[in-house]
């Protein structure tokens, strides 16, 4: 390991320690596969095995929200027999 790598590790540790107070703040993370609209009467008729058509196609990127703000797009993956999401694109803040 060179001197530069040791300095980089020290900088990462300092940043991590500076961020320590925010590590316990809860955030709401949503991975949105798609959306649809339906009447309440149709919603009440849904049961096990019902299929709902969404506004996205298979393989299309999903939206990832943090605290109701779009922050990334990604794709669904399977990890140890569970669904997961991998981020493929970070959405930059356009609010200025």
N, CA, C and O of each residue as an XYZ file, in Angstrom:
384
protein
N       0.847     -1.164      0.000
C       0.000      0.000      0.000
C       0.896      1.231      0.000
O       1.802      1.339      0.826
N       0.648      2.159     -0.919
C       1.457      3.366     -1.010
C       0.979      4.429     -0.038
O      -0.041      4.265      0.632
N       1.724      5.517      0.029
C       1.399      6.620      0.932
C       0.060      7.246      0.552
O      -0.728      7.591      1.432
N      -0.206      7.396     -0.725
C      -1.468      7.987     -1.190
C      -2.671      7.181     -0.744
O      -3.693      7.745     -0.354
N      -2.552      5.859     -0.801
C      -3.659      5.002     -0.376
C      -3.927      5.148      1.112
O      -5.083      5.144      1.536
N      -2.870      5.278      1.915
C      -3.032      5.461      3.357
C      -3.717      6.787      3.645
O      -4.556      6.866      4.542
N      -3.371      7.830      2.897
C      -4.011      9.128      3.074
C      -5.479      9.066      2.690
O      -6.318      9.652      3.373
N      -5.809      8.359      1.597
C      -7.201      8.191      1.177
C      -8.005      7.479      2.251
O      -9.131      7.881      2.543
N      -7.444      6.420      2.851
C      -8.137      5.694      3.914
C      -8.388      6.594      5.115
O      -9.461      6.541      5.716
N      -7.411      7.418      5.468
C      -7.566      8.348      6.586
C      -8.661      9.364      6.310
O      -9.439      9.701      7.202
N      -8.725      9.853      5.078
C      -9.762     10.821      4.702
C     -11.135     10.174      4.765
O     -12.086     10.800      5.232
N     -11.261      8.918      4.299
C     -12.547      8.198      4.365
C     -12.984      8.001      5.806
O     -14.159      8.176      6.128
N     -12.048      7.637      6.678
C     -12.384      7.439      8.096
C     -12.844      8.740      8.727
O     -13.773      8.737      9.536
N     -12.205      9.863      8.369
C     -12.605     11.159      8.915
C     -14.005     11.530      8.430
O     -14.823     12.010      9.215
N     -14.284     11.313      7.157
C     -15.620     11.606      6.622
C     -16.651     10.729      7.301
O     -17.719     11.211      7.679
N     -16.347      9.436      7.463
C     -17.275      8.522      8.129
C     -17.526      8.965      9.564
O     -18.667      8.920     10.023
N     -16.499      9.390     10.279
C     -16.693      9.823     11.665
C     -17.463     11.145     11.709
O     -18.245     11.366     12.635
N     -17.260     12.019     10.736
C     -18.018     13.276     10.669
C     -19.505     13.014     10.424
O     -20.359     13.760     10.904
N     -19.806     11.962      9.682
C     -21.195     11.634      9.359
C     -21.886     10.783     10.418
O     -23.092     10.550     10.323
N     -21.160     10.318     11.412
C     -21.706      9.426     12.434
C     -23.031      9.909     13.024
O     -23.921      9.082     13.223
N     -23.216     11.208     13.317
C     -24.479     11.658     13.904
C     -25.707     11.423     13.021
O     -26.822     11.337     13.537
N     -25.527     11.319     11.710
C     -26.689     11.142     10.824
C     -26.976      9.676     10.496
O     -27.978      9.386      9.843
N     -26.137      8.762     10.922
C     -26.326      7.350     10.592
C     -27.610      6.771     11.175
O     -28.149      5.818     10.612
N     -28.118      7.308     12.275
C     -29.309      6.763     12.919
C     -30.593      7.480     12.525
O     -31.652      7.178     13.075
N     -30.529      8.422     11.587
C     -31.723      9.125     11.147
C     -32.492      8.234     10.179
O     -31.943      7.812      9.162
N     -33.768      7.942     10.486
C     -34.537      7.077      9.590
C     -34.920      7.810      8.302
O     -35.251      8.995      8.327
N     -34.871      7.099      7.191
C     -35.318      7.632      5.906
C     -36.242      6.605      5.268
O     -36.099      5.403      5.494
N     -37.185      7.080      4.475
C     -38.108      6.218      3.754
C     -37.547      5.976      2.360
O     -37.360      6.922      1.594
N     -37.280      4.727      2.028
C     -36.767      4.370      0.706
C     -37.840      3.567     -0.015
O     -38.357      2.588      0.523
N     -38.173      3.983     -1.236
C     -39.176      3.302     -2.041
C     -38.580      2.931     -3.390
O     -37.917      3.746     -4.030
N     -38.819      1.704     -3.814
C     -38.458      1.264     -5.154
C     -39.772      1.056     -5.898
O     -40.503      0.104     -5.623
N     -40.068      1.946     -6.838
C     -41.364      1.952     -7.516
C     -41.251      1.163     -8.811
O     -40.564      1.569     -9.748
N     -41.939      0.028     -8.845
C     -41.931     -0.825    -10.032
C     -42.785     -0.242    -11.142
O     -42.504     -0.446    -12.323
N     -43.819      0.477    -10.768
C     -44.729      1.076    -11.740
C     -45.945      1.619    -11.031
O     -46.084      1.477     -9.816
N     -46.826      2.242    -11.794
C     -48.035      2.839    -11.230
C     -49.235      2.469    -12.082
O     -49.106      2.095    -13.248
N     -50.396      2.584    -11.474
C     -51.652      2.406    -12.192
C     -52.736      3.167    -11.459
O     -52.570      3.539    -10.298
N     -53.834      3.396    -12.134
C     -54.999      4.003    -11.506
C     -56.156      3.045    -11.657
O     -56.320      2.408    -12.697
N     -56.968      2.945    -10.600
C     -58.161      2.112    -10.686
C     -59.212      2.648     -9.736
O     -58.904      3.346     -8.769
N     -60.437      2.317    -10.023
C     -61.546      2.729     -9.168
C     -61.555      1.868     -7.916
O     -61.082      0.732     -7.924
N     -62.099      2.423     -6.840
C     -62.151      1.707     -5.570
C     -62.920      0.402     -5.732
O     -62.550     -0.604     -5.126
N     -63.978      0.395     -6.532
C     -64.764     -0.833     -6.727
C     -63.904     -1.945     -7.323
O     -64.055     -3.108     -6.948
N     -62.999     -1.602     -8.251
C     -62.091     -2.598     -8.835
C     -61.032     -3.032     -7.825
O     -60.643     -4.199     -7.785
N     -60.571     -2.086     -7.013
C     -59.589     -2.387     -5.987
C     -60.143     -3.399     -4.981
O     -59.440     -4.316     -4.557
N     -61.398     -3.222     -4.609
C     -62.027     -4.127     -3.639
C     -62.228     -5.533     -4.188
O     -62.399     -6.476     -3.416
N     -62.211     -5.685     -5.498
C     -62.385     -7.002     -6.115
C     -61.079     -7.785     -6.223
O     -61.095     -8.963     -6.579
N     -59.963     -7.152     -5.922
C     -58.671     -7.838     -6.014
C     -58.547     -8.901     -4.937
O     -59.042     -8.731     -3.823
N     -57.896     -9.977     -5.271
C     -57.647    -11.046     -4.318
C     -56.332    -11.723     -4.645
O     -55.611    -11.291     -5.544
N     -56.016    -12.784     -3.915
C     -54.773    -13.513     -4.208
C     -54.747    -13.972     -5.664
O     -55.721    -14.541     -6.158
N     -53.644    -13.725     -6.339
C     -53.487    -14.120     -7.734
C     -53.956    -13.074     -8.725
O     -53.793    -13.258     -9.931
N     -54.538    -11.972     -8.245
C     -54.972    -10.913     -9.157
C     -53.758    -10.282     -9.826
O     -52.687    -10.189     -9.225
N     -53.930     -9.854    -11.060
C     -52.857     -9.216    -11.815
C     -53.247     -7.764    -12.061
O     -54.359     -7.469    -12.497
N     -52.310     -6.863    -11.773
C     -52.536     -5.443    -11.994
C     -51.547     -4.980    -13.057
O     -50.341     -5.182    -12.916
N     -52.054     -4.358    -14.122
C     -51.190     -3.865    -15.179
C     -50.597     -2.525    -14.754
O     -51.322     -1.604    -14.377
N     -49.265     -2.427    -14.821
C     -48.564     -1.206    -14.448
C     -48.165     -0.427    -15.691
O     -48.297     -0.921    -16.811
N     -47.677      0.789    -15.492
C     -47.297      1.655    -16.610
C     -45.869      1.431    -17.105
O     -45.355      2.237    -17.880
N     -45.226      0.354    -16.672
C     -43.852      0.049    -17.092
C     -43.812     -1.304    -17.787
O     -44.688     -2.148    -17.595
N     -42.791     -1.487    -18.588
C     -42.579     -2.763    -19.275
C     -41.523     -3.574    -18.533
O     -40.735     -3.027    -17.762
N     -41.517     -4.868    -18.772
C     -40.517     -5.747    -18.178
C     -39.139     -5.291    -18.635
O     -38.926     -5.043    -19.822
N     -38.202     -5.179    -17.695
C     -36.839     -4.772    -18.008
C     -36.616     -3.275    -17.987
O     -35.474     -2.819    -18.054
N     -37.690     -2.499    -17.894
C     -37.560     -1.038    -17.832
C     -37.066     -0.633    -16.445
O     -37.390     -1.288    -15.455
N     -36.290      0.433    -16.371
C     -35.734      0.890    -15.096
C     -36.846      1.257    -14.114
O     -37.904      1.748    -14.508
N     -36.585      1.008    -12.827
C     -37.526      1.399    -11.787
C     -37.014      2.662    -11.117
O     -35.822      2.963    -11.172
N     -37.915      3.399    -10.485
C     -37.542      4.632     -9.800
C     -37.261      4.340     -8.337
O     -37.968      3.552     -7.708
N     -36.230      4.976     -7.794
C     -35.864      4.827     -6.385
C     -36.009      6.192     -5.724
O     -35.357      7.162     -6.110
N     -36.875      6.244     -4.725
C     -37.148      7.485     -4.002
C     -36.597      7.386     -2.584
O     -36.651      6.325     -1.961
N     -36.072      8.491     -2.085
C     -35.696      8.611     -0.681
C     -36.453      9.813     -0.136
O     -36.308     10.932     -0.627
N     -37.263      9.560      0.888
C     -38.113     10.609      1.464
C     -38.913     11.326      0.379
O     -38.948     12.555      0.330
N     -39.554     10.546     -0.486
C     -40.434     11.040     -1.559
C     -39.714     11.855     -2.627
O     -40.357     12.578     -3.388
N     -38.399     11.750     -2.693
C     -37.628     12.462     -3.705
C     -36.911     11.463     -4.600
O     -36.195     10.588     -4.113
N     -37.105     11.594     -5.914
C     -36.455     10.698     -6.871
C     -34.949     10.914     -6.809
O     -34.469     12.017     -7.070
N     -34.195      9.858     -6.462
C     -32.744      9.993     -6.339
C     -31.974      9.080     -7.293
O     -30.797      9.316     -7.565
N     -32.644      8.028     -7.805
C     -31.917      7.096     -8.669
C     -32.898      6.265     -9.482
O     -34.102      6.253     -9.225
N     -32.352      5.579    -10.460
C     -33.092      4.567    -11.215
C     -32.286      3.284    -11.098
O     -31.072      3.321    -10.899
N     -32.956      2.166    -11.220
C     -32.255      0.905    -11.068
C     -33.003     -0.244    -11.690
O     -33.961     -0.054    -12.441
N     -32.552     -1.443    -11.367
C     -33.202     -2.641    -11.881
C     -33.358     -3.648    -10.754
O     -32.592     -3.667     -9.790
N     -34.374     -4.478    -10.909
C     -34.664     -5.499     -9.909
C     -33.689     -6.654    -10.080
O     -33.429     -7.096    -11.200
N     -33.151     -7.141     -8.968
C     -32.241     -8.284     -8.974
C     -32.708     -9.275     -7.909
O     -33.480     -8.920     -7.018
N     -32.244    -10.500     -8.004
C     -32.537    -11.511     -6.992
C     -31.253    -11.804     -6.236
O     -30.223    -12.124     -6.831
N     -31.329    -11.689     -4.906
C     -30.185    -11.935     -4.036
C     -30.620    -12.919     -2.965
O     -31.468    -12.591     -2.135
N     -30.053    -14.122     -2.968
C     -30.392    -15.143     -1.976
C     -31.896    -15.359     -1.886
O     -32.458    -15.330     -0.791
N     -32.548    -15.572     -3.009
C     -33.999    -15.834     -3.086
C     -34.847    -14.664     -2.599
O     -36.004    -14.859     -2.227
N     -34.307    -13.480     -2.595
C     -35.061    -12.273     -2.231
C     -34.904    -11.252     -3.351
O     -33.902    -11.242     -4.065
N     -35.916    -10.392     -3.493
C     -35.823     -9.322     -4.473
C     -34.968     -8.192     -3.917
O     -35.022     -7.884     -2.726
N     -34.199     -7.592     -4.773
C     -33.390     -6.446     -4.398
C     -33.374     -5.467     -5.552
O     -33.958     -5.720     -6.605
N     -32.709     -4.362     -5.350
C     -32.604     -3.331     -6.387
C     -31.147     -2.913     -6.485
O     -30.488     -2.678     -5.472
N     -30.655     -2.823     -7.697
C     -29.319     -2.282     -7.923
C     -29.474     -0.947     -8.644
O     -30.203     -0.851     -9.632
N     -28.792      0.077     -8.152
C     -28.883      1.399     -8.768
C     -28.022      1.447    -10.028
O     -26.851      1.067    -10.005
N     -28.602      1.908    -11.103
C     -27.876      2.015    -12.368
C     -27.654      3.454    -12.789
O     -26.818      3.728    -13.651
N     -28.406      4.388    -12.181
C     -28.297      5.796    -12.544
C     -28.655      6.653    -11.333
O     -29.703      6.453    -10.718
N     -27.800      7.595    -10.993
C     -28.085      8.543     -9.925
C     -28.709      9.777    -10.570
O     -28.189     10.298    -11.557
N     -29.821     10.239    -10.012
C     -30.507     11.419    -10.534
C     -29.941     12.645     -9.826
O     -30.021     12.748     -8.602
N     -29.381     13.557    -10.576
C     -28.810     14.765     -9.987
C     -29.911     15.749     -9.650
O     -30.931     15.819    -10.335
N     -29.697     16.502     -8.596
C     -30.649     17.504     -8.152
C     -30.723     18.624     -9.182
O     -29.708     19.242     -9.503
N     -31.926     18.889     -9.705
C     -32.101     19.956    -10.683
C     -32.729     21.190    -10.055
O     -33.037     22.150    -10.760
N     -32.929     21.180     -8.717
C     -33.544     22.321     -8.041
C     -32.598     23.497     -7.897
O     -33.034     24.621     -7.646
N     -31.286     23.242     -8.058
C     -30.298     24.323     -7.976
C     -29.857     24.481     -6.614
O     -29.023     25.341     -6.331
